[in-house]
Amino acid sequence: MTPDSRPALPRFVKLRFDRARDTWLLLAPERILIPDEIAVEVLKLCDGEATLAAIAATLAARYDAPEPEILSDITDMLADLEAKGFLRDREAA
């Protein structure tokens, strides 16, 4: 993932709120991931249109936090999710 990447969930991965568990789930075939609150906010912005840099700018404005730090943190998090098959770069697909 780079600042120009456009992260998106693949067709077979869904971000859903589970009312029974009162938590968000990232669902993939035969796999479930329970993201924390921060990860959920980041994943909601991964629409395949916004770049990683734009997502960082949105989060920096929303939470009044330093954009370079946010970009570094979300790059690491999303790269990990990409390696596990829960996310993709729209341009690489």
C-alpha positions in Angstrom: 0.0 0.0 0.0 1.2 3.5 -0.9 -0.4 6.9 -0.4 -1.8 6.6 -4.0 -3.4 3.2 -3.4 -7.2 3.0 -3.5 -8.1 0.4 -1.0 -11.3 -1.5 -1.3 -12.9 -4.7 0.1 -13.1 -7.5 -2.5 -16.5 -8.6 -3.6 -16.4 -11.6 -1.4 -15.5 -9.6 1.8 -18.2 -7.8 3.7 -18.1 -5.3 6.6 -21.2 -6.0 8.7 -22.6 -5.0 12.1 -23.7 -8.1 14.0 -26.5 -7.0 16.3 -26.4 -10.3 18.3 -22.8 -9.7 19.2 -23.1 -5.9 19.2 -19.9 -5.6 17.2 -18.6 -5.1 13.6 -17.4 -8.1 11.7 -15.2 -8.4 8.6 -16.6 -11.5 6.8 -14.8 -13.5 4.1 -15.4 -17.1 3.0 -14.6 -19.3 5.9 -13.0 -16.4 7.9 -14.2 -13.8 10.3 -12.2 -10.9 11.7 -13.4 -8.6 14.5 -11.9 -5.2 13.8 -11.6 -2.6 16.6 -13.4 0.7 16.5 -10.6 2.5 14.8 -10.2 -0.1 12.1 -14.0 0.0 11.4 -13.8 3.8 10.8 -10.9 3.3 8.4 -12.6 0.4 6.6 -15.7 2.4 6.1 -13.6 4.8 4.0 -12.1 2.1 1.8 -14.4 2.4 -1.1 -11.9 1.9 -4.0 -12.2 5.6 -5.0 -10.4 7.4 -2.1 -6.7 7.2 -2.0 -4.9 6.2 1.1 -3.6 9.8 1.4 -7.2 11.1 1.1 -8.4 8.7 3.8 -5.6 9.8 6.1 -6.6 13.5 5.5 -10.3 12.7 6.3 -9.4 11.0 9.5 -6.9 13.7 10.5 -9.6 16.3 10.1 -12.2 14.2 11.9 -10.1 13.4 14.9 -7.8 16.5 14.9 -4.7 14.3 14.6 -1.4 14.6 12.7 -2.0 13.4 9.1 1.5 11.8 8.6 1.1 9.7 11.8 -2.4 8.6 10.6 -1.1 7.8 7.2 1.7 5.6 8.6 -0.7 3.8 11.0 -3.4 3.1 8.4 -0.8 2.0 5.8 0.5 -0.6 8.1 -3.0 -1.8 9.1 -4.3 -2.0 5.6 -1.2 -3.7 4.2 -1.7 -6.4 6.9 -5.4 -6.8 5.9 -4.3 -6.9 2.2 -1.8 -9.7 3.0 -4.5 -11.7 4.7 -6.9 -11.3 1.7 -9.4 -9.0 3.4 -8.6 -5.9 1.3 -7.2 -5.0 -2.1 -5.8 -2.1 -4.0 -8.4 -1.2 -6.7 -5.6 -0.5 -9.1 -3.9 -3.8 -8.6 -7.1 -5.9 -9.1 
